[in-house]
């Protein structure tokens, strides 16, 4: 924590000039930047653990048909609600839900008295428990959903992490206490998580966000304020707040509008665009609050939806994975297993949450393909990196080692593979080295340290390593998936479970910053360190696609042009049902091209960054919104100068803020002073020739 505080103090000192000038721009002209997150504390906090389901699985209830401001609610009235994933925990009146809502309680035995996990629930003396009511040690509780232990011991040591806690009652022999069973059980889940992961045990340290998360967000804020100064106001709002330490996203949005802000950017740091986080969590909750305040139609609002699939995201992954790839001898054949979190699909919740309409699966896979290409380019000359079954040259989903880390079995609809599925497939192909790369999480938290590893039978990092900030683990397995000594004759594969992005937090902050920058461009804000002269600006509609071109006869970027395909399937995925939802196997046949109607900008950057590995052959052309994403290739043309090319082959380059250099993009053709190429991410492009 001391290191984190030093970082934050330095950040505050760096930002003092911005803070001093913050009153120069009135709130109505500023953009309110609201960055949202799960807000998980660094240690166990009762309120967070108990209420973590409030907004993530339930949400607010529609109280009467046609009630205003219940934006995006799902399900059938009278059980219509924001999320609708587990409606029985919102009200015991849900049909047939009485036993599910409250049939038992969790208590700790202290001085002969059973004390409930919730301090507001009365304690129980043993003589108050009727004969026949089961009293089960929490470590022996069996989940009705999985048939497995709900709170198993530490897989590394066998230690009971919920010792002293008891479940009193059962669905067969109830002992109701007025508290929702799932809320009570959630507290023990978090106790177990922190027992395995470690972390501070006492407030205030236990109640603040994790140090790695704080550092990444502080750096993101610093970069934004350095570029946009007092034209923006950056604040953080959580899905579930810890009283006195963090604030809820809806409350932060309300603070903004109460201070006079009329422009708002909503952002979520996820590497993959998904409706669950971006639309239901961040977008709809904030819109509901603004609607209740009577200002929704007065606020200009845009969202930043994902970090993946950019030059910065790929460069960060190359740097993050480099030591683990290079730990193997050069020339080694290494299977690369990419991991995203995974959302339920195509199943729907009991109250109709539309998992089957989820755009997550398509975007996560396209991010993977971009990552795959970058790693092959960076390491392919020295290592035989394998990304597919039998090593075939294929970008089809069915062929690739693209994995879901948390969602399993029927929830994947039979279309997607878990990490364990791919580990076994790699071994069946005879490959004895593999790296598992968790690429969804922005820092190493309980999801990728524990939740994705346990069901995939991946060992948990030793506690001493976790305490030291070391999140990777290399181990060996036999053919059946059992952990064995790496020197054993039964060892079939050496597996490295790589870390997420805690060790490259500054780089993640940069990858986050560039996509936030692009959303700020929608408010006509550009970084103050850039000088961009816009030559063409035009609204392109999602369903129609279209062309934007710089046509002014004396413009230095005359002929710069972008061609955007129309929406290939206007009805997808909005009309998908659990029966009709289909995965995207061929990435050239995606459900979407654009995510929404967007104003596309083309301009010349008059002060472009220097090119280190190539020589410029034309002007630097800005296509925006910066880092805007497409799910299909768009075709871009930019001008070059024949004399500057000097008879050499003309290539195309995109600026990368992590490497601070220009990455080469394959050109399709270069003739008559124009070079054409394809991309799925906008940014700053320039024609050049290799030195």
N, C-alpha and C positions, 0 to 999 in steps of 0.2 A: 504494500500500500504506500510505503514511503516513496518508492520510485514513481508511482502514479501521481502522487501529490506534487512531486518536483516537476513532472511533465506538465501538469495542469497549471502550476504557478508560472512556469516559463511561458506557457501558452497565453495566460492572462497578461503577463508583462508585454508579450509580443503584440497583443491586441489592444493595448491601452490607447494608442493613437486612434484606432477605429472607434473605441468606446467614447473618447472625448468628442469626436466629430459626429456621434450618432444622432444628435438633434438637428443636424443641418438639413436632413431630408425628412419632411413630415411623414407620419405613419401612413397616410392615405396614398402616398407615392412610393412607399417601400414595398418590397415583397416579403411577406412573412414566410419563412422557411421552417416548416414543422417536420422534423425527422422523428419517425416513430420506430418502436422496437418492442420486443417482449418485455424488456426491463427486468430481467431476472437478477435478483440480488446476489452478491458475492458469497453469502452464507444463508443459513436457514432463517426465514422470516415467516412467522405464523400467518399474518394477514395475506402475504403474497401466496403462500402455499394453499391456504384455505380458499381464497377467492380467484385462483388462477383460471377456474372454469367459467367465471361469470361472463366474460366477454368473448373468450375463445371458443366456447361450445354452446353457449346459451344465448346471451344477449337479452335485450329488453322485449317484453311481450306487447303485442298489439291488443289493446284493451277493448276496442269495439270496432266493428267493420268500418272501413274507410277512415280510420284515425289518421290525421295528418302527420307528416314528418316521420313515419315509419318506413324509411327508405330501404328498399331491397329486402324487406322481410319475406321469409319463406314459410311454407306450411299452410295448413287450413285453420281458419278461425274456429274455435277459440284458442287454438294452440299455434297461432301464427307468431313468429318471433324472428329476431335478427339473424341468428345462426341456425337454430333448429337441428342441432346435431344430437342432443340428448334431452329432449323436451321434458322427460319425467323429472329431471332435477330442478326444473323451474317451478313446477307445481305438482303437488301430490294428486291433483284432480285429473291428471292426464289418464285416459282410459287404461285400466289394468296396471297402473304404475305404483300403487300404494307400497307394495313390498320393495320395489326398486328404489323408491324415494327414501324410505326410513324404516328399516327393519333391524338395525343394529347400531352400535356405536363403538368408537375407539377410545380406550382409556389407558392411563398409566397408573400402576399400583404404587401409591406413595403413602407410607405409614398406615397401611391397612385400608386405605380409601382409594377407590377408583376415580381418578381425575380425568375429565374429558380433554381431548386434544384442543377443543375450543373452550377457552376460559369462560365464555358466556353460558355454556351448558352445565347444569348442576352436576356436582360430583355424586358418586353412588357408593353406598356402603354395601358390603357383601350381603347383609341380610335383606337388602332391598331388591335383590335379584331373585326372581321366582325359581323354584326347583325346576330343573330340566332345561333352563336357558344355558346354552353353551358359552363357556368362557375359553376362548382360543388364543394362545400366544400369537402375536401378530406374525412372527416368523414362520408360523405353520398354516397361515390362512391360504386357502386355495382359491384362485380366481374362477368365478363361474363362467367367464368368457373363454379363458385359455386352458383351464384345467391344470395350470401350473401355479407354483407359489407366487403369491402377490408381492411379497417382500423377501425375496431369497437372500441368503447370506452373501457376504462379499465373495465374489468368485475367485479372488486372489488368495484369501486367507481362511475362508469359511466362517468368518465372524458374523454373528447375528447383529445386524445393524439397527434393529428395532426392539432390542431386548427391553423387557419391562413393560411393553405395550401389549394390550389385549383387545380382541374383538369380542364384545359381549352381545350375544344374540345372533340370529341368522334369518335367512328368508323363510326357513321352515319353522323355526321357533323364535319369533320376533322379540326384540327388546327395544322398541322405538324410544327415541329421546328428543324428537322434535327437530333434529338437525339432519341435513341431507347426508346420506351415507357416502356418496361420492366425494363430497367436500371434505368430510372427515378423513377418508382414506387417502385423499390427495396429500394431506400433511405428512403421512407416513412415507408416501412415495418420495417426497422431497427430502425427508430425514435420511432415507436410504441413499438417495443421490449424493447428498452432501457427505454422508459417511464414507462413500467410496471416493468422491472427488477431492474432499478436503475443503479448505477455505476457512475464513474467519468464523468464529463461533459466537462472538459477542458484538452487539451494536456499539458504536456506529459502523464499524468496519463491515459487519455482516450484512448490513442493510443497504449499502451503496452498490451500484452495479459493479460487475466484475472488472478488475483492473485493466485487463486487455481490451475489453469493450470500451471502457472510459477513454483509454488512450487513443483508440481508433477514431472514436467520435470527436474527441478534442482536436485531433489532427484534421479531420474533415471540416470541422467548423473553421479552423484556422485558415485553411486553404480557400474556403469560400469567402471569408471576410477579407483576406488579403487581395482577392480578385475583384470583389464587388463592394467592399467598403460599407458605407452607411446607406447604401441603396437596398440592403437586405437586413433582416433580423433573424438570426438562426436560434431556434429553441428545440428542445427535445420533449417528446411526450410518449408515454408508455401504454401498452395494452392493459397492463395492470400496474398501478402505482404502489410504491412503498411510502406510506405516510411519513412526511417530514424529510424524504430523501429524493423521491422522484414524483413526477406529476402525470396524470392521465392525459392522453392525447386530446380528448374532448375538452378538458379544462384548459389546456394550453391554447387550443383553437379559440375558445371563448375569451381568453385573455387578449389574444391578438385583436379580435373584432371590437372588444370593449375599449381598446386603445386607439381605434380608428383605422385599422388595417382593412383594406378592401381587395388586396391581392394576396393569394396564398398558394404556396407550393407544398404538397404533401409527398413525403418520401419514405421508403422502406428499404433497408440495406440488403435485402435478399438478392442473391445472384441470379435467381430465376423468377420470371414474372408469373405470379399466380393470383387468381381472383380471391382466394381465401384470405390472403394477407392484404393485397392491395385494394381490392374492391370492398369485401365484406368488413374487414378489420378497419383499415385506415380510412378509405374513402367514405363508406356509408355511415360509420359512426360519427365522423367529423361533420358530414353533411346533415345528419340528423340533428346534431347540436346547433349548427348554424341555422337550420330550418326552425327549430324551437325558439331561437333568438330572433327570428323574423328577418334574417339578413342573408339567407342562402342565395337569393337571386341578386344580391348586391355585391357578392364576392366573386372575383375572377379566380378560378381554381384550376390548377394543373397538377398532375402526379408524375413523380419519378418512380419507375416500376422495377428496374432490374439493373444489375451491375455487370452480368456476364456478357461474353461475346464481343468484348472490345479489345483493342491492342493492349490496353493497360491490364485488363483481366488476364490475358494470355501471358504477358511478360511477367506478371506477379506469380503466376503458376510455374513458369519456367524457373524463376529464382527460388521459389519455395520447394520445388521437387528436385532441384539440381543436386544437393548433397546426397539424396537417397538414391537417385539414379547412378551417380558417380561412386557410390559405395560398392557397386558391382564392377568387376573388371571390364575394361573396354572390350567391345565386341560381344558382350553378353546379350542373350535373348531375354527380354523382360516383358512380361505382360502388364499392361497398364489398365487398371480398373478404376473408372471414374464413378464417383458416388454423388448423387443428389439425394435430397431428403426423402421425397416421395409423398404424395397425397393419395387419399382413397380415390379409386376410380375403377370402374364406372359406378360403384355402389352409391346409393343415396342414403342420407340419414332418415330416421323415423319420421321426421317432420318435413322432409323434402329439401334438405340442403343440396344444391345442384352440383355435387362432385362431378357428375358426368359431363358438365359443361366446362370443366376446368381447362384453362389454356396452359397450365403449368407444364404438362407433359411434352408439348410441342416445343416450348421455349427452352426447357431444360435440355432437351436433346440437341437442339441447334447450338446451344452454348457448348455442349460436349464436343460437337464436331469441330467447332472453332478451336477449342482447347487441343483436340487431337492433332489438327493440322499444325498448330504452333509447336507442339512438342516434337513432332516428326521433323520439322524444319530445324529445330534447335539441337536435337540429339541424334537424328537419324544417321548422320555421318559416322558416329562413333559407337552407336548401340543399335541393336535390332529390337526396336520397340514394337510390340505386337498389341493391336487394339481389337482384333476380331478373331472369331472362331476359325481355326485352321489357317489363320494368317491371311485370309483372302482380302483382296483389295475391294473394300465395300464400305459404303456409308449407310447401308440399310440398318435400321434399328435391330432387326432380328439377328444380324451378324456380329454386332459390336458388344464389347464388354462395358456397356452402359448400365449402371446399377442403381437401384433404389435402396437406401440405407435403413429406412424405418418402416415403410409400408410393406406388407407381405401377403402372400397367398391370394385369397379371393378378392381382397381389396385392390389387387393389381389387375383384376379382370382376366388373368391368364395371358396378358400381353407384355408384361414387363418383368425384368429379372432382378432378384435380390443380389446382394454382394456374395452371399454363400453360393447361389446358383452359378455365378461367374467364376468364383474361386475353383469350384469343382470342374467347370468347363475348361479352365486353363490347365488344370492338372491332367484332365483327360486328353488334352492336346499334346501332352508331354513336356510342357514348359515348367521348369522348376524354380523360376524366379518371378515374383510379381510385386507390384506396388499398388496399394489401395489409396486413392487420393480423394479425400472428402472435399468437394468443391462447392457446396451450398452454403456452408456456415461461415460467417465473417470472423469468428474467433473460436477457440477451442472451448466448447461448453458441454453441458451434460448430454446434449443430443448426440454429438459425434464422439465424445469421450466414452459414453456409456450406452445410451439408448440404441444406437445403430450397431454397436459391437456385440452386445449380449445375444440378441436373437440370431445373429450371423455367426456365432461361435468364434468371435475374434477376441483374443485375450485383452484384458483391461490393463492399461499402463500402471506400473507399480506406484503406490502412493508417494514414495519419496521422489520419484521423477515428476509426478504431477505438482507436488509442492515446489519443485525447482523450476517449474515452467517447461518441462520436457514432455511433449505429448505424443511423440512417435514411438513405435515399438516394432522391433523385428523379431520374428519367431519362425518356427518350422512346424509343418504339418505332415501327417502321413496321408496316404491316398484317400482314406475315409473321412479326413477332416479333423482328426485328433491331434492335439498339440504334442510334439515329441521333441527330443533333443536334436539340435541341428547337426550333431555329429552322429546321430543314430542311423543305422542301416535302413530304418523305416521312413526316414525323412524324404518326402516326395517333393516338397517345395519350401523355399525360403520366402517368407511373406513380410513385407514392410507395410505396416499401417501408418501412413504419413499423417502429419498434423494438418489442421486447417490453417488459418491465416494469422494466428497470434504472433508468430515470429516475423511476419512481414506486414505488421499493422500499418506502417506508414504507406506502404504500397497499396494496401486495400483502401486506405483513406483517399489516395490519389485516384484509384479506379472509381470510387464513389463520387468524388468531386467532379470528374469529367461528365458523368451523366446528369448530376445535379446542375452543372453549368448549362447543359443542353436544355433542361426544363426552364431555367431562368431565361434562356433565349426566347422562349414563348411569350415572356413578358416584355420582350424587346430590350433585355439587359445583356450586355456583353462584358467580358472581363476588361477591367480598365487597363491591363497591360497589353491588350491587343488593339490593333487599329484595323477595323474591318469595314470595307465599303461595300454595302449591299447593292447588287446589280439587278437582282430579280427576286421577287417574293410572291408566292401564289398559294392559295388554299388547294390542297389535293384531298379529295374525298376517298375514304377507305374503299367503298364499293366500286368506284369508277376508276381509280388510279389516274394517271395523267403525266404530262410533261411540263417541266419548268426549264427555261433556257434564258441565258443572258444574251440579249440581242443588240444592245446599244452598239452602233458602228465604231465608236472610238474607244470602247472599253478594252482594257488590257485582258479581260477574261471573256471577250466575245466568243460565243460558241460553247461556253461551259453549259452543261445540260444534264438533267437527270430524267430518266424514264422509269416510272413506277407502275408495275402491273396492277390491274384491278383485283378486287377481292375474288379469289378463285371459287370459294364456296360461301356465299353470303349467309347461308343458313347455319353454318357450322361455327363453333360448337354449340351455339345458343339453343338449337333445337334437339341436341343429343338427349337421348334417354339412356338408362342403364342397358337397355337392349340394343340400342342403335349406335352407341358410342364406339368409335373405332380409333385405334392408335395410328400415328403417322409412322409408317414403316419407311417410306421413301421421302427423304427430306426435301426433294424437289416437288413434292405433291402435298404441301402444307395446307392447313385449314385457312390460314390468313396470309396476307402480305403485310398490310399496315394494321396497327392496333386501333387507330382512330383517325378521324379527319384531322389533317395537320397542315399548317402553313409551312411550306418549304422555302428556305432562303438559300440564295447563291450569292457569294460576295468574294471580293479579293482581300486577303490579309496583307496589309502593306508592310508589316514588320514580322515576317515569319521567322520561326526558330531556324538556326543554322542546320544545314545538312552535313552530317559527319561522314557517312559511308557512301554518299553519292554527290554528284554535282547537279545543281538545279538547271533545268532546261526550259522552265516556264514559270509563270506566276503561281503563287500559293492560293488555291481556291478553297474557300470555306463553303461547305454544304451543311446546312443545319435544318432543324435544331441539332446542335452538336451532340454526337453520339446517339442520335435517333436510331431506333431499331426497325428492321423489316424482317419478316419471316420468310420472304423469298428474295432472291437476288434482284437488286435494282441496277440499272445500267447507267453509268456516269461517263461523261466525256469532258475532258479538260484540255485547254490549249497548251502548246509548247512552241518554242522558237527553234526553227531548223538550224540557225547559226549556232545557238547554244548547244544543241545536240552534237554538233561537229561530226556528223556522219555516223555516230554510234547508235546502238539500239536504245530506243527510248523506253523507259519503264515508268511505273507509277508508284508513288510513295504516300503513306499516311503517317501523320505525326503521332508519336507515342509519348505520353507524358511521364511514363515510368522510366523508360530508357533515355528519354530526352533526345531521341533520334527519330529517324523516319524509317518505317517498316515498308519493305517492298510488297507490292500487290501485283499479281499477274495481269499483264495487259493483254487485251484481246486483239487490238490492232492500233497502229500508229501511222497515220498518213495525213498529208496536207495540213500539218500543224495541229492535228487533233489526235489525242490518244483516248481510247475507250476501254473500260474495265467494268467488272461487276463487284458488288459489295452488299452486305446486309447492315452495315453500320456507317453512319455519316460522321464527318470530321473535316480535318484540314488535309487536302490532297495537293500533290505537286508532281509534275513530270520531272524526270531526272535521268541521268546516265551514270552507270557505275564508274567509279574512279579506277 
